Amino acid sequence: MGGAVKAEFRKFFTTRLWWGMAIGVFLCGAALAVVFALLIPGRPSQGPGSPLAPGLDDPTMVSTVYTAGLSIAYLLTLTIGVMSIGSEYRHMTITSTFLATPRRVHVMVAKVTSLLGIGVFYGLVFLIGSVGVGATTIAIKGYSPIPEAGTIARTLALSLLVLGLWALIGLGVGILIPNQVAAILIAVGAAWIVFPLGGLLLGFVSWGRSIVPYLPSEASSAMVGALNSNTNVELLSWWAGALVLVAYAAVMAGIGSLLTVRRDVT
């Protein structure tokens, strides 16, 4: 099993894809963190006699700064998950993989394990960019980069989990849709456009408001405690959001692994 896991890591880190994705993850984390840190005010009042709006002294707003680029970063790990299996079918290396490791279950367990590790790796790259640049900007504006250590630490740790789970969702999509290009387009389109837009529209109808918090994009936002942009819907708690996203990843990766174990690849 250890050899199969090492082989999966070697397949990924011996290509130019890994550092190209790393640059993209770092830049999206850093760029959006500095933009949000500059746009979010300190503690502005909303008008005479009105309560102060949340600013950079609020842990939720600081978490939003550090996770501003997470929705783009998880699109990249989602793509990596699709390609981890899609490229093998596209280039017909899946046959060699199963010949080298005849027990297909071991191959799929190795892919799941390696994708979680790759997701954590990119999570660290993302946090280096977002926290490094975001915290510096917040400090320059005269506020504490860590207003509440426990909340911020939990947000940063869950960001790593988010990226790993989206990679597993991508693995399932890559198996369910054998065409790699189509799988990437459908997966990214659903995560970037369909889920957010669907959540926004469902928020306007009474029966839809109970569905929105369970969409993967909304569950991801709930996990990291980001600012809720959909004012019509109340997000889940961080632990409930984590359970929902874990369920999505488990179902997608589980179904995909079961199909791969039984499917004829010749």
C-alpha positions as CSV (number, residue, x, y, z in Angstrom):
1,M,0.0,0.0,0.0
2,G,2.8,2.4,0.9
3,G,4.4,1.8,-2.6
4,A,1.1,2.6,-4.3
5,V,0.7,5.9,-2.4
6,K,4.3,6.8,-3.2
7,A,3.6,6.1,-6.9
8,E,0.6,8.4,-6.9
9,F,2.6,11.2,-5.4
10,R,5.4,10.6,-7.9
11,K,3.0,10.7,-10.8
12,F,1.8,14.1,-9.7
13,F,5.0,15.8,-8.5
14,T,7.2,14.7,-11.5
15,T,5.1,16.7,-13.9
16,R,5.0,20.5,-14.5
17,L,1.4,20.6,-13.4
18,W,2.2,20.7,-9.7
19,W,4.2,23.9,-9.6
20,G,1.9,25.6,-12.2
21,M,-1.0,24.9,-9.9
22,A,1.0,26.0,-6.9
23,I,1.7,29.4,-8.4
24,G,-2.0,29.8,-9.2
25,V,-3.1,28.8,-5.7
26,F,-0.6,31.2,-4.1
27,L,-1.5,34.1,-6.3
28,C,-5.3,33.7,-5.9
29,G,-4.8,33.5,-2.1
30,A,-2.5,36.5,-1.9
31,A,-4.3,38.7,-4.5
32,L,-7.8,38.3,-3.1
33,A,-6.6,38.6,0.5
34,V,-5.0,42.0,-0.1
35,V,-8.1,43.2,-2.0
36,F,-10.5,42.2,0.7
37,A,-8.1,43.6,3.4
38,L,-8.1,46.9,1.7
39,L,-11.8,47.0,1.0
40,I,-13.0,46.0,4.5
41,P,-13.1,49.2,6.6
42,G,-11.9,49.4,10.2
43,R,-15.1,50.1,12.2
44,P,-17.2,52.5,10.2
45,S,-20.6,53.6,11.4
46,Q,-23.6,53.0,9.2
47,G,-25.0,56.4,10.2
48,P,-25.8,58.6,13.2
49,G,-27.1,56.5,16.0
50,S,-26.7,53.2,14.1
51,P,-24.5,50.3,15.3
52,L,-21.0,49.9,14.0
53,A,-20.6,47.7,11.0
54,P,-18.2,44.8,11.4
55,G,-14.6,45.6,10.5
56,L,-11.1,44.3,10.7
57,D,-11.5,43.9,14.5
58,D,-14.1,41.3,13.9
59,P,-12.8,37.6,13.6
60,T,-15.4,36.9,10.9
61,M,-14.1,39.6,8.7
62,V,-10.4,38.6,9.3
63,S,-11.4,35.0,8.4
64,T,-13.1,36.3,5.2
65,V,-9.8,38.1,4.3
66,Y,-7.7,34.9,4.7
67,T,-10.2,32.7,2.8
68,A,-11.2,35.2,0.1
69,G,-9.5,33.2,-2.6
70,L,-10.6,29.8,-1.3
71,S,-13.4,29.4,-3.9
72,I,-10.9,29.7,-6.7
73,A,-8.3,27.5,-5.0
74,Y,-10.8,24.7,-4.5
75,L,-11.6,24.9,-8.3
76,L,-7.9,24.1,-8.9
77,T,-7.8,21.1,-6.5
78,L,-11.1,20.0,-8.0
79,T,-9.4,20.0,-11.4
80,I,-6.5,18.1,-10.0
81,G,-8.8,15.4,-8.6
82,V,-10.5,15.0,-12.1
83,M,-7.1,14.8,-13.8
84,S,-5.7,12.3,-11.3
85,I,-7.9,9.6,-12.9
86,G,-9.0,11.3,-16.1
87,S,-5.5,11.6,-17.4
88,E,-5.0,7.8,-16.8
89,Y,-8.0,6.9,-18.9
90,R,-7.1,9.5,-21.6
91,H,-3.5,8.3,-22.0
92,M,-4.4,4.6,-21.3
93,T,-1.9,4.4,-18.4
94,I,-4.7,3.0,-16.2
95,T,-4.0,-0.5,-17.5
96,S,-0.3,-0.2,-16.5
97,T,-1.3,1.1,-13.1
98,F,-3.6,-1.9,-12.5
99,L,-0.9,-4.3,-13.8
100,A,1.6,-2.9,-11.4
101,T,-0.9,-3.0,-8.5
102,P,-3.3,-5.9,-9.4
103,R,-5.6,-5.2,-6.4
104,R,-7.6,-2.2,-7.6
105,V,-8.8,-1.4,-4.2
106,H,-5.3,-0.6,-3.2
107,V,-4.9,1.7,-6.2
108,M,-8.1,3.7,-5.3
109,V,-7.1,3.9,-1.6
110,A,-3.7,5.2,-2.7
111,K,-5.4,7.8,-5.0
112,V,-7.7,9.0,-2.2
113,T,-4.8,9.2,0.3
114,S,-2.5,11.1,-2.2
115,L,-5.3,13.5,-3.1
116,L,-5.9,14.4,0.5
117,G,-2.2,15.0,0.9
118,I,-2.0,17.0,-2.3
119,G,-5.0,19.1,-1.1
120,V,-3.2,19.8,2.2
121,F,-0.1,20.8,0.4
122,Y,-2.0,23.3,-1.8
123,G,-3.8,24.4,1.3
124,L,-0.5,25.3,2.9
125,V,0.6,27.1,-0.3
126,F,-2.7,29.0,-0.3
127,L,-2.3,30.0,3.4
128,I,1.2,31.2,2.9
129,G,-0.1,33.6,0.3
130,S,-3.4,34.6,1.9
131,V,-2.2,34.9,5.5
132,G,1.2,36.3,4.6
133,V,-0.2,39.1,2.5
134,G,-3.5,39.5,4.3
135,A,-2.0,39.7,7.8
136,T,0.6,42.3,6.6
137,T,-2.1,44.5,5.1
138,I,-4.3,44.2,8.2
139,A,-1.3,45.1,10.4
140,I,-0.4,48.1,8.2
141,K,-4.0,49.4,8.6
142,G,-3.4,49.2,12.4
143,Y,-5.4,46.1,13.4
144,S,-4.5,42.8,14.8
145,P,-4.0,40.0,12.2
146,I,-5.3,37.5,14.7
147,P,-8.1,39.1,16.7
148,E,-9.2,35.7,18.1
149,A,-6.6,33.0,17.9
150,G,-8.8,30.0,18.4
151,T,-11.3,31.0,15.7
152,I,-8.6,32.0,13.2
153,A,-6.6,28.8,13.8
154,R,-9.7,26.7,13.2
155,T,-10.5,28.6,10.0
156,L,-7.0,28.0,8.6
157,A,-7.0,24.3,9.6
158,L,-10.4,23.8,7.9
159,S,-9.2,25.5,4.8
160,L,-6.7,22.6,4.3
161,L,-9.6,20.1,4.7
162,V,-11.7,22.0,2.2
163,L,-9.1,21.8,-0.5
164,G,-8.5,18.1,0.1
165,L,-12.2,17.2,0.0
166,W,-12.8,19.1,-3.2
167,A,-10.0,17.1,-4.8
168,L,-11.8,13.9,-3.8
169,I,-15.0,15.2,-5.3
170,G,-13.0,15.8,-8.5
171,L,-11.8,12.2,-8.4
172,G,-15.4,11.0,-8.4
173,V,-16.4,13.3,-11.3
174,G,-13.4,12.1,-13.3
175,I,-14.5,8.5,-13.0
176,L,-18.2,9.2,-13.6
177,I,-17.4,11.2,-16.8
178,P,-14.7,9.3,-18.7
179,N,-13.9,12.2,-21.0
180,Q,-11.3,14.3,-19.1
181,V,-12.0,17.6,-20.9
182,A,-15.8,17.2,-20.4
183,A,-15.3,16.2,-16.8
184,I,-13.2,19.3,-16.0
185,L,-15.6,21.6,-17.8
186,I,-18.7,20.2,-16.1
187,A,-17.0,20.0,-12.6
188,V,-15.7,23.6,-12.7
189,G,-18.9,24.9,-14.3
190,A,-21.0,23.3,-11.6
191,A,-18.8,24.5,-8.7
192,W,-18.1,28.0,-10.0
193,I,-21.5,28.8,-11.6
194,V,-24.3,26.3,-11.1
195,F,-24.0,25.9,-7.3
196,P,-23.5,29.6,-6.4
197,L,-26.1,30.8,-8.8
198,G,-28.5,28.0,-7.8
199,G,-28.0,28.9,-4.1
200,L,-28.8,32.6,-4.8
201,L,-32.0,31.8,-6.7
202,L,-33.2,29.2,-4.2
203,G,-32.7,31.7,-1.5
204,F,-35.6,33.7,-2.8
205,V,-38.2,30.9,-2.4
206,S,-39.2,29.5,1.0
207,W,-38.8,25.8,0.2
208,G,-35.3,26.5,-1.3
209,R,-33.8,28.2,1.7
210,S,-33.6,24.9,3.5
211,I,-31.7,23.3,0.6
212,V,-29.1,26.1,0.0
213,P,-27.0,25.5,3.2
214,Y,-26.3,21.9,2.0
215,L,-24.9,22.8,-1.3
216,P,-21.1,22.1,-1.4
217,S,-20.2,25.7,-2.1
218,E,-22.2,26.9,0.9
219,A,-20.9,24.1,3.1
220,S,-17.4,25.2,2.2
221,S,-18.2,28.8,3.2
222,A,-19.7,27.6,6.5
223,M,-16.6,25.5,7.3
224,V,-14.2,28.5,7.2
225,G,-16.6,30.9,8.8
226,A,-16.5,33.3,5.8
227,L,-18.9,36.2,5.5
228,N,-22.3,35.0,4.3
229,S,-23.0,36.7,0.9
230,N,-26.5,35.2,0.6
231,T,-28.5,37.2,3.1
232,N,-31.6,35.2,2.5
233,V,-30.1,32.0,3.9
234,E,-28.4,31.1,7.2
235,L,-25.3,29.0,6.8
236,L,-24.7,25.8,8.8
237,S,-22.3,25.8,11.7
238,W,-18.7,25.1,10.9
239,W,-18.8,21.4,12.0
240,A,-22.1,20.8,10.2
241,G,-20.7,22.3,7.0
242,A,-17.6,20.0,7.4
243,L,-19.9,16.9,7.8
244,V,-21.8,17.9,4.6
245,L,-18.7,18.4,2.5
246,V,-17.2,15.2,3.9
247,A,-20.4,13.4,2.8
248,Y,-20.1,14.8,-0.7
249,A,-16.5,13.8,-1.0
250,A,-17.2,10.3,0.5
251,V,-20.1,9.6,-1.9
252,M,-18.3,10.9,-5.0
253,A,-15.0,9.1,-4.2
254,G,-16.8,6.0,-3.0
255,I,-19.0,5.6,-6.0
256,G,-16.1,6.4,-8.3
257,S,-13.8,3.9,-6.6
258,L,-16.5,1.2,-6.7
259,L,-17.0,1.7,-10.5
260,T,-13.3,1.7,-11.1
261,V,-12.9,-1.6,-9.2
262,R,-15.6,-3.3,-11.3
263,R,-15.1,-1.5,-14.6
264,D,-13.3,-3.2,-17.6
265,V,-10.5,-0.8,-18.5
266,T,-9.2,-2.6,-21.6
